[in-house]
Amino acid sequence: MKSAQRQEKTAERRKISEDDRINAAIVIQSGWRGHRVRKKYKTKSDELTPQNAMAYTILVVIGNRWAAETDQDLFIIIYGEHGKSEKLYLRQDAYEAKFRQNSIDSFHVKIDALGILDKIILGHDRIGYGAGVFIERILIAENIVDGRQFLFQCNKWFDSGQADGKIERTIKITAYYFISSMPDDPNSTKGRWELIIYFGKEDGTGWTTSNLNVIGYGSHGSSATNKIYDSNFTKAPSQALIQVDFGDIGDLLKVRIEIDGNGINPDFFLNKVELKDLDTDEKMVSIVKKWLKFSGAEKYNQPFREFPVFRTALEPLCLLNYEGRLRLGNRRNIKTSLCFMQIIGELSETGKFPINIDRKHSSKSKCFLYHSLKIEVPSLISQLIALEQFRRNLPCTPEILFKAESVYIGRIHSVRIYVDSTSIGEQLYEGMCMLQTIYDNRFVPHIGVGIEWLVERIVIRESSHTPYRFMLGYSRVRNAQEENDIYKELVLSGMEGLPTKISKKKSQKKLCAQWILSITIGEQSTLIPKVTLCSETKNAEMVLVSRTATDGIINFQIVLYDSANGDEPRFSNVGAIMTSECVVEYAAVWPDIPPIPYVNYEITINTGELSGNFIVYLNLIGTKGDTGFRRLVNNETNPLQADSNSVFQVKAVSIGDAKMAEIALRSEKTPILWSCEQIHVLDNVTNLFYVFHLKKLVDLS
């Protein structure tokens, strides 16, 4: 029995993905570094110097994105309740590169104590596409026994060629944690929490007549406490103490506070929430400083706010602005144009937020064609003119833009739109529910019910800094056995990659590129490589500016940047042992763009007649560039044999679909004779096989 249990636990551990292991390592590393530094600088708040100095540890977390790293120094200005710091530089290390992709770097500073931190200004001075960095979050800890650790979530690019083009950002505080409250046994919690809610503005606004709903989301589930009311809710600014029992939901990850719209003044301004685990005495504070609005004419109102629960030992969920657009369908038998939307993910869901499906609130930027068109006209220009005239006469299918702030819900799998229907609409909806039940009972997936009703299609993006979006197009309604509101559900139908590069309208005009390459060569080297920059359409050989080195092997790193525009691609796994006539290629990595893959091309050459000594060079040309001329060598003393097939391997950055092969020969002696009848090329990534028929006798006699 015990052996079987051990086998089950072992199998469960094997299910942990590599990403989970990496994330766990990052969290443990972050906590250990903070503990080690606090131990080194251990003081108490009453032991500070007369100048009120404070030692801080700054942790910079770089995101796991393509080309997320930088070799630049960063700067930071820290703001708190007692003032601000000077401009502090977080510098690179000559012995250990910092700000690498998916890494954490720590820095120690000693400045005047700032009290509770409010915001930071973070940035760098390098302009150029690819020269920036993607920062996930910043952690700043007070190095004292009863200190606090402050969380600043970012999840944005600091790159002049990415998203909004900013290289300096003001980042407001997300939350802070009381380090001394870290429990010895975090598993001793029973889910009982005390919340002190701070609300209202100094001008007397922000109080509410609404009841509050508090929902806690943990690693094992969620729990809600509804209809909470306190007499202090009608005073502003003020605070109220609430105790909730979430039960056994595991580690508390996020909290949502909702208003129910009750009374004459339902809206509510939430400043911050202090949280305390009543079982472990663990304490943290989440900063909100936003309105909860139940209704109103303003765009993107929402009657709830969510915040991550920040602990030093756990990686916090990030706060996101989900935004997108929905394509409207048939809206007959709907009482009101005000509906509510909810986005559902693998980890949790957002609250319900209002959207207006009236046509006057729709976006008129796009029209969609639903009709096929066949026009017989003599020229392409005439066809384009006729198609444009036809498109203009079609009615535009309206789109509604929406946005909702929520803590990360995981991979999105569906969206629900809740509506208030007429009596006829309710009867029609019940019929659709019966049809949905039949499909569900027969396990028939992806047959849409109510496809053209209400909403036809939705696209959602987590942020303009995210290189993909979710496409939701499979239509569902609720099962007849469920008792719930009337809603339509659109299920995930696919994901689409999107560029995060700055738009042409926002980007600066490009100058003629002047690329500069720096190569670090081994001390015993005399060989200087010839370097060629390659694009899909053109190649350009670089000019040697300065010459260094002395004999042997070349081990090198590459730094390439455009001195005119500042653009700087990254190159990963750079380093090679090179000899004469050796060719090595490196794929450029740009922000959020995966590098072109490497391919091992297997070259088979069919040789007929052969005489003389010569060297063969082959260049494969494809839709995405070429390999350059490569000397064909293998393990044979004489690579080519008469009336036989010879096999060679060429490693190169993918050239796409091979279109042409070029052959060049070099011989110190003549005459030579070579009959090359066929060249076979196998792409080991796509398994595509290309055959080039030459049937040409090379005769240099």
C-alpha positions in Angstrom: 0.0 0.0 0.0 2.8 2.4 0.9 4.7 1.5 -2.2 1.6 2.3 -4.3 1.2 5.7 -2.6 4.9 6.5 -3.2 4.4 5.6 -6.9 1.4 7.9 -7.2 3.3 10.8 -5.6 6.3 10.2 -7.9 4.0 10.3 -10.9 2.3 13.4 -9.7 5.7 15.1 -9.3 6.6 14.2 -12.8 3.6 16.1 -14.1 5.2 19.4 -13.0 6.2 21.3 -16.2 9.6 22.9 -16.8 8.0 26.3 -16.6 6.6 25.5 -13.1 10.1 24.5 -12.0 11.7 27.7 -13.4 9.0 29.9 -11.7 9.4 28.0 -8.4 13.2 28.5 -8.6 12.8 32.2 -9.3 10.5 32.6 -6.3 12.8 30.7 -4.0 15.8 32.6 -5.2 14.0 35.9 -4.6 13.0 35.0 -1.1 16.5 33.6 -0.2 18.2 36.7 -1.5 16.0 39.0 0.5 16.6 36.8 3.6 20.3 36.8 3.1 20.5 40.6 2.7 18.2 41.3 5.7 20.4 39.0 7.8 23.5 40.9 6.7 22.0 44.3 7.4 19.9 43.3 10.4 18.8 46.4 12.4 15.7 47.6 14.1 13.8 50.7 13.2 14.9 52.4 16.4 18.6 51.7 15.6 18.7 53.9 12.5 21.4 56.5 12.2 20.7 60.2 13.2 20.4 61.0 9.5 17.5 58.5 9.3 19.3 56.3 6.8 17.8 53.1 5.5 19.4 50.2 3.6 17.2 48.9 0.8 17.4 45.8 -1.4 16.1 46.3 -4.9 15.2 43.1 -6.9 14.6 43.6 -10.7 12.7 40.7 -12.3 13.2 40.4 -16.0 10.4 38.7 -18.0 10.6 35.5 -20.0 10.1 37.1 -23.4 12.2 37.0 -26.6 15.0 39.6 -26.5 13.8 40.7 -23.0 17.4 41.3 -21.8 19.6 44.4 -22.0 23.2 45.2 -21.5 22.4 48.8 -20.5 22.3 50.3 -17.0 18.9 51.1 -15.5 18.1 54.0 -13.2 15.4 54.3 -10.5 13.9 57.1 -8.4 12.0 55.9 -5.3 9.1 57.9 -3.9 7.7 57.5 -0.4 5.7 59.3 2.2 8.8 61.1 3.5 10.1 62.3 0.2 12.1 60.8 -2.7 15.5 59.4 -3.5 18.0 60.8 -5.9 18.5 59.1 -9.2 20.0 55.7 -8.4 21.8 53.7 -11.1 21.4 49.9 -11.2 24.6 49.1 -13.1 25.8 46.1 -15.1 28.5 44.0 -13.6 31.8 43.5 -15.4 32.1 39.9 -14.2 28.4 38.8 -14.3 25.9 40.1 -16.9 22.7 41.5 -15.4 19.2 42.0 -16.7 19.2 38.6 -18.6 16.0 37.1 -19.8 13.9 35.4 -17.1 16.2 36.3 -14.3 16.4 38.3 -11.0 19.1 40.8 -10.2 19.6 42.3 -6.7 21.1 45.7 -5.8 21.7 47.3 -2.4 21.4 51.0 -1.7 21.5 53.2 1.4 19.4 56.3 1.3 17.2 58.4 3.6 14.3 56.4 5.0 11.2 57.1 2.8 8.5 55.4 4.9 5.7 53.7 3.0 6.7 53.7 -0.7 4.3 55.2 -3.2 5.8 54.8 -6.7 9.0 54.5 -8.6 10.4 56.0 -11.8 12.3 53.4 -13.7 14.1 53.6 -17.1 17.3 53.7 -19.1 18.9 56.1 -21.6 19.2 53.9 -24.8 17.0 54.7 -27.8 16.6 52.1 -30.4 14.4 49.1 -31.4 15.7 46.0 -29.5 17.9 48.0 -27.2 15.4 47.9 -24.3 14.3 45.5 -21.7 11.0 43.8 -20.6 10.5 44.2 -16.8 8.0 42.0 -15.0 8.2 43.6 -11.5 10.4 45.4 -9.0 10.7 44.4 -5.4 12.1 46.8 -2.8 12.7 45.6 0.8 13.7 47.5 3.9 16.7 45.8 5.5 15.5 45.9 9.1 14.0 43.2 11.3 10.5 44.7 11.2 10.8 45.9 7.6 8.5 45.7 4.7 8.8 44.5 1.1 7.1 46.6 -1.6 5.8 45.3 -4.9 5.7 47.3 -8.1 4.2 45.3 -10.9 5.0 46.4 -14.4 4.9 43.7 -17.2 5.9 46.2 -19.9 8.6 46.9 -22.4 11.1 49.7 -21.9 12.0 50.0 -25.6 11.6 52.9 -28.0 10.6 50.4 -30.7 8.0 48.5 -28.7 4.3 49.1 -27.8 4.1 52.7 -26.7 7.8 53.4 -27.2 8.5 54.4 -23.6 12.0 53.9 -22.1 11.1 55.5 -18.8 7.9 54.7 -16.7 6.3 55.7 -13.5 5.1 52.6 -11.7 2.7 52.8 -8.8 2.9 50.5 -5.9 0.8 47.3 -6.1 1.1 46.0 -2.5 3.5 45.6 0.4 4.2 42.9 2.9 5.2 42.9 6.6 8.3 40.6 6.5 8.3 39.9 10.2 4.8 38.4 9.9 6.0 35.6 7.7 4.6 32.4 9.3 6.9 29.5 10.3 4.2 27.1 9.0 2.1 28.6 6.1 0.0 25.5 5.9 -1.5 26.2 9.4 -4.0 28.7 7.9 -7.7 27.8 7.9 -8.8 30.6 5.6 -10.0 33.1 8.2 -9.0 36.6 7.3 -9.5 40.1 8.7 -9.8 42.9 6.1 -9.6 46.6 7.0 -11.0 48.5 4.0 -10.0 52.1 3.5 -12.3 54.1 1.3 -13.6 57.5 0.3 -11.8 60.7 -0.8 -10.7 63.7 1.1 -13.4 65.8 -0.5 -16.1 63.6 1.0 -17.0 61.6 -2.0 -16.5 57.9 -2.5 -18.9 56.6 0.3 -21.6 54.1 -0.7 -25.0 52.7 0.1 -24.2 49.4 -1.6 -23.6 46.1 0.1 -20.2 44.5 -0.5 -19.4 41.1 -1.8 -15.9 39.7 -1.0 -14.6 36.8 -3.0 -11.4 35.0 -2.2 -9.5 32.9 -4.8 -7.0 30.4 -3.6 -4.9 27.6 -5.1 -7.6 25.1 -4.4 -10.8 27.0 -5.1 -12.8 30.1 -4.3 -15.2 31.3 -1.6 -17.6 34.3 -1.3 -19.0 36.3 1.5 -22.0 38.4 0.3 -24.1 41.3 1.5 -21.6 42.9 3.8 -22.7 46.2 5.2 -21.1 48.6 7.7 -22.4 51.9 9.0 -19.1 53.5 8.2 -19.7 52.9 4.5 -21.7 56.2 4.4 -18.8 58.2 5.7 -15.8 59.4 3.6 -13.0 59.1 4.0 -13.3 56.2 6.5 -12.5 52.6 7.1 -14.3 49.4 8.0 -13.2 46.2 9.5 -14.5 43.0 8.0 -13.9 39.4 8.9 -14.4 36.6 6.3 -14.0 32.9 6.4 -12.9 31.6 3.0 -12.5 28.1 4.3 -10.1 25.5 2.8 -9.2 27.2 -0.5 -5.4 26.8 -0.2 -3.1 29.8 -0.5 -5.1 33.0 -1.0 -4.0 34.4 -4.4 -6.5 37.2 -5.1 -9.5 39.0 -3.7 -12.4 40.6 -5.4 -14.6 43.3 -3.8 -17.9 44.0 -5.5 -20.8 46.4 -5.0 -24.4 45.3 -5.5 -25.8 48.7 -6.6 -28.1 49.1 -3.6 -29.4 52.6 -2.5 -29.1 56.1 -3.7 -25.3 56.3 -3.9 -24.1 52.8 -5.1 -20.6 53.9 -6.3 -17.6 53.4 -4.1 -14.0 54.6 -4.1 -11.6 52.0 -2.7 -8.2 53.2 -1.4 -6.5 50.2 0.0 -7.1 46.9 1.9 -5.1 45.6 4.9 -5.2 41.8 5.1 -4.4 39.7 8.1 -4.5 35.9 8.3 -6.2 35.3 11.7 -4.6 31.9 12.0 -1.0 32.8 11.2 -0.9 36.6 11.9 0.5 37.1 8.4 -0.1 40.7 7.2 0.0 42.5 3.9 -1.5 45.6 2.3 -3.0 45.9 -1.3 -3.2 49.3 -2.9 -6.3 50.0 -5.1 -7.1 53.7 -5.4 -9.9 53.2 -7.9 -13.7 53.6 -8.3 -16.2 50.8 -8.2 -19.1 52.1 -10.4 -22.3 50.2 -10.8 -23.6 52.2 -13.7 -23.1 55.5 -15.5 -22.3 57.1 -18.8 -18.5 56.8 -18.5 -16.8 54.2 -20.6 -15.2 51.1 -19.0 -16.9 51.3 -15.6 -16.8 48.2 -13.5 -18.6 47.4 -10.2 -15.7 45.4 -8.8 -12.0 45.7 -8.1 -9.5 42.9 -7.8 -6.0 42.8 -6.2 -3.4 40.2 -5.9 -2.4 38.9 -2.4 1.3 39.6 -2.1 3.5 37.3 -0.1 7.3 37.1 -0.2 7.3 33.3 -0.5 4.8 33.2 -3.4 5.0 34.7 -6.9 2.1 37.2 -7.0 -0.5 37.1 -9.8 -0.3 40.2 -12.1 -3.0 42.8 -12.5 -4.0 43.2 -16.1 -6.3 45.3 -18.3 -8.2 42.9 -20.5 -9.3 44.7 -23.6 -10.9 43.7 -26.9 -13.8 44.0 -29.2 -16.9 42.0 -29.9 -18.9 41.7 -33.2 -22.6 42.2 -32.6 -25.3 39.8 -34.0 -29.1 39.7 -33.9 -30.3 41.6 -30.8 -34.1 41.2 -31.2 -36.1 40.5 -28.1 -33.6 42.1 -25.7 -35.1 44.5 -23.2 -32.2 46.8 -22.7 -28.9 47.5 -24.5 -27.0 47.4 -21.2 -25.5 43.9 -20.7 -22.9 42.4 -18.5 -19.8 40.5 -19.6 -17.6 38.0 -17.7 -14.3 36.6 -18.9 -13.5 33.1 -17.8 -10.0 31.6 -17.6 -8.3 28.4 -16.5 -7.4 29.8 -13.0 -10.4 32.0 -12.3 -12.7 34.6 -13.8 -13.2 38.3 -13.9 -16.2 40.0 -12.2 -19.2 40.9 -14.4 -18.7 44.3 -16.0 -21.2 46.4 -18.1 -21.1 46.8 -21.8 -23.6 48.7 -24.0 -24.6 46.9 -27.2 -26.4 49.8 -28.7 -25.2 50.7 -32.2 -24.3 54.2 -31.3 -21.7 52.8 -28.9 -20.1 50.7 -31.6 -16.8 51.2 -33.3 -17.0 52.3 -36.9 -13.4 51.6 -37.8 -14.0 48.3 -39.5 -16.6 46.6 -41.7 -16.8 42.9 -42.3 -17.8 41.2 -45.6 -20.2 38.3 -45.4 -21.0 38.0 -49.1 -19.0 36.3 -51.8 -18.5 38.4 -54.9 -17.7 37.3 -58.4 -17.2 40.1 -61.0 -16.1 39.4 -64.5 -14.1 42.5 -65.6 -11.2 42.7 -67.9 -8.5 44.1 -65.6 -7.3 43.8 -62.0 -7.7 47.5 -61.4 -11.3 47.3 -62.6 -11.9 44.4 -60.2 -10.5 46.4 -57.3 -12.6 49.4 -58.1 -15.8 47.2 -58.3 -15.0 45.4 -55.1 -14.5 48.7 -53.2 -17.8 50.1 -54.5 -19.5 46.9 -53.4 -17.9 47.0 -50.0 -19.1 50.6 -49.4 -22.7 49.6 -50.2 -22.6 46.8 -47.6 -23.9 47.7 -44.1 -21.1 47.8 -41.5 -21.3 45.1 -38.8 -20.9 47.1 -35.6 -18.2 46.3 -33.1 -18.2 47.1 -29.4 -14.9 47.9 -27.6 -14.5 46.8 -24.0 -11.9 46.9 -21.2 -11.8 45.4 -17.8 -9.2 45.4 -15.0 -8.7 42.1 -13.3 -6.0 39.9 -11.7 -4.6 37.3 -14.2 -7.2 34.6 -14.8 -5.0 32.2 -16.7 -5.5 31.1 -20.3 -8.9 32.4 -21.4 -11.3 29.7 -22.5 -14.7 31.5 -22.7 -16.7 34.7 -22.3 -20.3 35.1 -21.2 -22.7 37.9 -22.1 -25.6 38.3 -19.7 -28.8 40.0 -21.0 -32.3 40.9 -19.9 -34.7 39.4 -22.4 -38.4 39.9 -23.2 -40.9 37.1 -22.6 -40.8 36.0 -26.2 -37.0 36.1 -26.0 -37.1 33.9 -22.9 -39.2 31.3 -24.7 -36.8 31.3 -27.7 -33.8 31.0 -25.3 -35.4 28.0 -23.5 -35.6 26.3 -26.9 -32.0 26.9 -27.6 -31.1 25.6 -24.2 -32.9 22.3 -25.0 -30.9 22.0 -28.2 -27.7 22.7 -26.3 -28.6 19.9 -23.8 -29.1 17.4 -26.7 -25.7 18.3 -28.1 -24.0 18.0 -24.6 -25.6 14.7 -23.9 -24.5 13.3 -27.2 -21.0 14.7 -26.7 -21.1 16.7 -29.9 -18.6 19.6 -29.4 -18.3 22.8 -31.4 -21.7 22.7 -33.0 -22.9 26.2 -32.4 -26.2 27.1 -30.8 -27.5 30.6 -31.4 -24.6 31.5 -33.7 -26.0 34.7 -35.0 -27.8 35.7 -31.8 -26.5 38.7 -29.7 -22.7 38.4 -30.4 -21.0 36.5 -33.2 -17.3 36.9 -32.3 -14.9 38.2 -29.6 -11.2 39.0 -29.6 -9.4 39.7 -26.3 -5.8 40.8 -25.6 -4.2 41.0 -22.1 -2.2 44.1 -23.0 -0.6 45.9 -25.9 2.7 44.5 -24.6 1.4 40.9 -25.1 2.3 39.3 -28.4 -1.0 37.3 -28.9 -4.7 37.6 -28.5 -7.6 35.1 -27.9 -10.2 34.4 -30.6 -13.6 33.3 -29.3 -16.1 32.1 -31.9 -17.7 28.8 -30.8 -21.3 29.7 -29.7 -23.1 28.1 -26.7 -26.0 28.8 -24.4 -26.6 27.3 -21.0 -27.7 23.8 -20.5 -31.5 23.3 -19.9 -30.7 21.5 -16.6 -29.0 24.6 -15.2 -31.0 27.4 -13.5 -29.3 30.6 -14.2 -29.6 34.0 -16.0 -29.9 34.3 -19.7 -26.5 34.4 -21.3 -24.6 33.6 -24.4 -21.2 32.0 -24.1 -18.4 32.2 -26.7 -15.7 29.5 -26.3 -12.1 29.8 -27.4 -11.6 28.9 -31.0 -7.9 29.8 -31.4 -5.1 32.2 -30.6 -3.4 34.7 -32.9 0.1 36.1 -32.7 0.3 39.9 -32.7 3.2 42.3 -33.1 4.2 44.4 -30.1 6.3 46.6 -32.2 5.4 50.3 -32.1 3.0 51.5 -34.8 4.4 53.4 -37.8 2.3 56.5 -36.7 4.1 56.6 -33.3 7.5 55.6 -34.4 10.2 58.0 -35.4 11.4 58.3 -39.0 14.3 55.9 -39.6 17.6 57.1 -40.9 19.8 55.1 -43.3 21.1 52.2 -41.1 24.8 52.2 -40.1 25.4 48.8 -38.5 28.4 48.4 -36.2 29.6 44.9 -35.1 31.9 44.2 -32.2 33.4 40.7 -32.0 35.5 39.6 -29.0 38.2 37.2 -30.4 40.3 34.8 -28.4 43.8 35.9 -27.4 45.6 33.2 -29.5 43.7 34.0 -32.7 45.0 35.3 -36.0 41.9 34.6 -38.2 39.5 37.5 -38.7 36.1 36.4 -39.8 34.3 37.9 -42.8 30.8 39.0 -41.6 27.7 39.3 -43.8 24.4 40.8 -42.6 21.5 38.9 -44.2 17.8 39.8 -44.7 15.2 38.0 -46.8 16.0 40.1 -49.9 19.5 41.5 -49.5 23.0 40.6 -48.0 25.6 43.1 -47.1 29.2 42.3 -46.2 30.6 44.4 -43.3 33.8 46.4 -43.6 36.5 45.7 -41.1 37.1 48.8 -39.0 39.9 47.7 -36.7 42.1 44.5 -36.5 43.3 42.8 -33.4 44.4 39.3 -32.3 47.3 36.9 -32.8 46.9 33.0 -33.7 44.7 30.0 -33.3 41.1 29.7 -32.4 38.4 32.3 -32.5 35.9 32.4 -29.6 33.7 35.4 -29.9 30.7 37.3 -28.8 28.6 39.5 -31.0 27.3 43.0 -30.3 25.5 44.5 -33.3 23.8 47.9 -33.3 22.6 50.5 -35.7 24.6 53.7 -34.8 22.2 55.9 -36.8 18.9 54.6 -35.2 20.0 52.8 -32.1 18.4 49.5 -33.1 20.0 46.4 -31.5 19.1 42.8 -32.1 20.2 40.0 -29.7 22.1 36.8 -30.6 21.8 33.8 -28.4 24.2 31.0 -27.8 27.0 32.9 -29.6 30.4 31.2 -29.6 32.2 28.9 -32.0 35.5 27.3 -32.9 36.2 28.4 -36.4 38.8 27.4 -38.9 39.6 28.6 -42.4 36.5 28.5 -44.7 34.2 27.7 -41.8 30.8 29.4 -41.9 28.6 30.0 -38.8 25.3 31.7 -38.8 23.4 33.3 -35.9 19.7 34.2 -36.0 18.8 37.7 -34.9 16.3 37.9 -32.0 14.0 40.9 -31.8 11.6 41.8 -29.0 8.7 39.3 -28.9 9.7 37.8 -32.2 11.1 34.2 -32.1 14.4 33.8 -34.0 14.3 32.0 -37.3 15.1 28.3 -36.5 18.3 26.6 -37.4 18.1 23.8 -40.0 20.5 21.0 -40.8 20.3 20.6 -44.6 21.2 17.2 -45.8 22.8 17.6 -49.3 23.0 14.6 -51.6 25.0 15.1 -54.8 24.7 12.7 -57.7 28.0 12.6 -59.6 28.6 11.0 -63.0 31.9 11.5 -64.7 34.7 12.9 -62.5 38.4 13.7 -63.0 40.8 16.2 -61.5 41.2 17.8 -58.1 38.9 20.6 -57.1 36.8 22.0 -54.2 33.0 22.4 -54.5 31.1 25.3 -52.9 27.3 25.2 -52.7 24.8 28.1 -52.0 21.2 27.3 -51.4 18.7 30.2 -52.1 15.3 30.2 -50.6 12.3 32.5 -49.9 14.0 33.8 -46.7 17.5 34.3 -47.9 20.4 32.0 -48.7 23.1 29.9 -47.0 26.0 31.6 -48.6 28.6 29.5 -50.4 29.6 26.6 -48.2 32.5 24.3 -48.9 31.2 20.7 -49.1 33.2 18.4 -46.9 32.4 15.1 -45.2 34.4 12.3 -43.6 35.8 11.0 -46.8 39.3 11.9 -48.1 37.8 12.6 -51.5 34.2 14.0 -50.8 33.1 13.3 -54.4 33.4 10.0 -56.1 32.6 9.2 -59.7 29.3 7.4 -60.5 28.1 7.7 -56.9 26.1 9.7 -54.4 27.9 11.9 -51.8 26.2 13.2 -48.7 27.0 16.5 -46.9 25.6 18.4 -43.9 25.1 22.1 -44.0 23.8 23.9 -40.8 22.2 27.3 -41.5 19.4 29.6 -40.4 16.3 28.5 -42.3 16.1 29.9 -45.8 12.4 29.0 -46.1 11.4 27.1 -49.2 14.5 26.3 -51.3 14.2 27.7 -54.8 17.7 27.5 -56.4 21.1 26.0 -55.9 24.4 27.6 -57.0 27.6 25.8 -57.4 31.2 27.2 -57.5 34.4 25.3 -58.1 38.0 26.1 -57.1 41.0 24.3 -58.5 44.7 25.0 -58.5 45.3 22.6 -61.3 43.6 21.9 -64.6 42.1 20.1 -66.4 39.0 19.0 -64.3 35.9 17.2 -65.4 32.7 16.8 -63.3 29.2 15.7 -64.3 26.7 16.7 -61.6 23.3 15.4 -62.6 21.2 16.0 -59.4 21.3 17.7 -56.1 18.9 16.5 -53.4 18.2 18.7 -50.4 16.4 17.5 -47.2 15.1 20.1 -44.7 15.2 18.2 -41.3 12.8 20.6 -39.7 10.0 20.5 -42.2 11.0 17.2 -43.8 10.5 18.7 -47.2 12.6 17.2 -50.0 13.9 19.4 -52.8 15.4 18.0 -56.1 17.5 20.2 -58.4 18.3 18.7 -61.9 21.5 20.2 -63.3 22.5 17.7 -66.0 25.4 19.9 -66.8 28.9 18.9 -67.5 31.5 21.0 -65.8 34.6 20.9 -68.2 37.5 23.2 -67.5 40.0 21.2 -69.6 
